[in-house]
Amino acid sequence: MTLLLLGASGLVGGEVLARALADARITALVAPTRHPLPAHPKLQNPVAAELESLLPQVAGWHADAIVCALGTTMAKAGTQAAFRRVDHDLPLAFATEARRTGTATFALTSSMGASPSSRFFYMRTKGELERDLEALGFPSFLIVRPSLIGGARAESRRREGATLRLMTFLNPVLPRSARVSPASKIAERLLEGAVAPAPGRRVVSADSLAA
């Protein structure tokens, strides 16, 4: 199968990338990024400073499934509009093109508490993406809703890092739904949802991802 991976340079996306390249069930992996990835025989890595410019190429990738791990933070994005572009508009644009050309499976990294009616902008954006992706009619649509994601990031997120250290310390006494969600577990569920898809819309909650 051919897998399209969005967000391959991030924490969860990097975990999916490594697993997908080692998975014999995946014969080709397309991972568009803003900066080049290390070469691999079955990796196609279109590079563009603006990922939107790659949308005309989607039909030619012939992806059987998409794993989406695209995401940023408000601190990095700077504005709500910039955040929404990365966490909603880009995934939806790639999904729309892929679905139009026959892609049947979508596996999404969302967030615990995601809801289109949330009063919190972050969770509302995630919920709106879930809603808009579902409307595209993928025969198999997997949503993974982690809590705070744990793992070693290439980039520094000081505030998030402090919260992660505190939550990791408190993990034994926290309810499972509030515990840290390891990036490796998220990646495992996403990849399985892509290569062994089940019909319909399914949700993986944070408590099933707890460390």
Secondary structure, DSSP 8 states (H G I E B T S, - for coil): -EEEEE-TTSHHHHHHHHHHHH-TT-SEEE--BSS-----TTEE--B-SSGGGGGGGHHHH--SEEEE-----HHHH-SHHHHHIIIIIHHHHHHHHHHHTT--EEEEE--TT--TT-SSHHHHHHHHHHHHHHTTT-SEEEEE--SSEES--SS--HHHHHHHHHHHHHGGGS-GGGS-EEHHHHHHHHHHHHHS--SEEEEE-GGGT--
